[in-house]
Amino acid sequence: FIDVVRRRDDVASSDLVGRPLGRLSSLDLSYNQLDDTLGLCLGDLFRLCPCLSDLKLISCGLTANFAVPHSSPVARLRHFCVAHNALGASGLKEMFRLVDCSCVQSLDVSFTRPRDASIVSTGGRVGKVVADAFGNLEEKRLQCLSMSDCSLVDSDIERLESLLESCSNSLRTLDLACNQLGRRSVEILSRWLASAATVERLDLSCDTDIA
C-alpha cells in the first residue's frame, strides 16, 4: 500500500476527490511492521487522501527514531491511534507534526513509552508532548484520550491539568491505567471531575502508586 502511495505522488490533491484514494476516510494499518521509514511517506498518504479522518497505526514497529520531512502536509484527523509503538516523547512529537490537533476527537497513545527506560529521562515525557500539542489550542474537540502504560507520574498529570480543565465540556473518556500515578494525581483528577460536565469513564486501574 505504501509503495502504491509513493508511485502516485505526482497526482495533485485537487484531482483526487472522486477517485478511490480520494474518498478514503478510514485507514487501519495496524500490526504491520512498517518501521520508522513510514515517516517518509505519511505526508504523501495524507496528500493523496484528503478525506482521511480515521487512522490507526497500532503496533507498527515505530520507535523514538521516527521522523517526518519538514515540508510534510498536515492531516485533519478526527480519530488517531498510535498505540503499542515505542515512539517515546521524541517520536510522538514528530508524529503530531503531521496532525492538526484541533480536529482530533479521539487520541490513543497507549504504550508508546520507549523500550529503553533511560530514554524517558533524556528524551522528555509523553505526558508533556501531549500537553504541549493540545494545551495551547484555542479550540479543542478532544472527547476520548487514552494514555495507558505511558510511564506517567504525578508531574505528568500536573502538566496535563490545564488541558483537562479546558476539555471539561468535551472529554468523555480518559484512560490513565497502568502508570505510576500517586496521591498528587488523585487530587488533580478529583478536582477536575468536580467540574467535568461530560466525562463518563475514567480508568486508573493498575496505577501502582495509588494507595
N, C-alpha and C positions, 0 to 999 in steps of 0.2 A: 504494500500500500504506500509506504513512504517513497519507494522508487517511482511509483506512478506519479506521486505529487511532484517529485523533482523533475520528471520528464515533462510535466505540464507547466513549469514555472514561467513560460513565456506567454501565458494566456492572461489577458487583462481581467481584473476583478469585475469590471463592469459588464464583461461579456459572459460571466459565469451564471448569472441568475437564469434559471430555467434549464440549466444543464444538471446532470446527476450530482456532481460535487457542489454545485452552486446552491442546490436545495437542501444539502445535508445539514441537519440541525443537531443531531446527536451522534457522538462517536465514542466507542469504547475500545481502547487498545490495550486493556489490562492483561497482565500475565503473559506478555510478550517481552522477550529480552531485547529491548530496543537500545539500551545503554545510553550514555551521555551524548552520543552523536545525534540523538533526537533533537537537541537544541539547535542544530544547524539547519533543520528543515521545518520546525514547528511554525516559524513565521510564514513559510511558503504554504503550509497547510491552512493557516488562518486566512491568508490572502485568497486562496482558492476556494475556501468555504465561508463566504461572508455571512451566511445564516447560522453558522455553528454557535450553539448556545449551551451545549452539554458535552463535557469532555472528561473521560475517565482514563487515568493512566496508573492504575493500581499495579504495584509490583512489576515495574518495567526495567529494573536494574539501574535506575538513575541514582547518582551519587553526588557528593559535595563538589565534584568537578564539572557538574552540569553548567553550561554557559550558552548564551544566545548572542548572535551578532547584534551590534549596536543599532542597526537600521531595521530590525525586525518589526513587522506590523503588530498591532495590539488587538487582541480578540475581546469581543463583548460577550463573555461567557456568563451565564446565569448559574450554572452548576459545574463545579470544578473539583475534581478529586485526584490527588496525587499520593494517596495513602500507600504505605509499605514501600517507600523508596528512601534510601539512606541519603537524602538530599542535604540534611543539616541546614543551618541558617543560611550559609552562602549559596547553596543550590536552590533553596526555596526563594531567596531574594531574586535570583536570576529568573526563576520561573514566573514570579509576579511581574517582571518587566514585560511579559508577553500578554498580560491580562489587564483589562480595565476594571479595577477592583470595585468601582462604583456600581457596576452592573451585577456583581456576584451576589446571589441569594443563598447559595449553599456551598460551603467550603469544607473539604475534608483533607487535612494534612496529618492524619493519624500515622504514628510510627514513621515519621520522617527524620528521626534523630539519626546522626551518623553512626556507623558501626564502630568507629574508633571513638571511645568516650573522651579522649583528650581533645578532639576537635570541637567539642561543645564549648570549652573554655577559650580556645584560640580563635574560633570562627564565629562567635556570637551564639545567640539562642533563638530557637524557633519562635518562642513567645514574643520576643522583641520584633522580629521580622513581620509577624502578623500584625502586631500593634502599629508598627510604622506604616505598613502598606494600607491599612484600613482606617487607622485612627484619625488621620487628618482630612478625610474626605468630607466634603460639605453635605453630600447625600449618601446615605448608606441603605442598602436593601438587604443586608445580611439577615437571613432567617434561621439558618442551620450552620453551626460551627462545630467541627469535630477536631479535637487536638489530643486525642488519647495517646498514651505511650510516646510522649514527646520530650520526656525528661524535664517536665515543667516543675518549678519550685515556686515558693511564695513570691520571690521577686518578679517572676514572670507574670503572675496574676496581678501584681501591683502595676506592671506595665500595661496589662490588658484592661485595667479597671476603667479607664476613660472610654475605651472602645465599647465595653459592655454597657456603660451608662448611656452612651449615645445610641445604642441599639435597643434600648429598653422598650421601644414601641414596635420593634420588628422581630427581634430574635425569639424563636420558638423552642429550639433545642440547643443545648450546649453539652458537649461530651468532653470531659476532662479526666476520664478514667485512666488508671494505670500510670499515674505520675507520682511525684513526691511532694504533694501539697500538704501544708500543715495548718496550724491554728490561724495564722495571718490570712491565709487564703479563704478559710471558712468565714472569717469576719467580713472580708471584702465581698464574698459571694452572698452572704446573708443580707448585707446592706443593699446589694444590687437587686436581690429577689424581692425586697420590700417595695421597690418602685418599678419592677419589671412588669409591664402590663400584658405581655403576650407570651411569656415563657411557659412552656408546657412540660419540658423534660430537662432535667439536669442530672448528669451521670458523674458521680465521684467515686465509683467503685474501684477497689484495689489501689486507692491512693495511700501509699504506705505510711505517710507521716501524719495522717489524720487520726487523732486519738479517739 
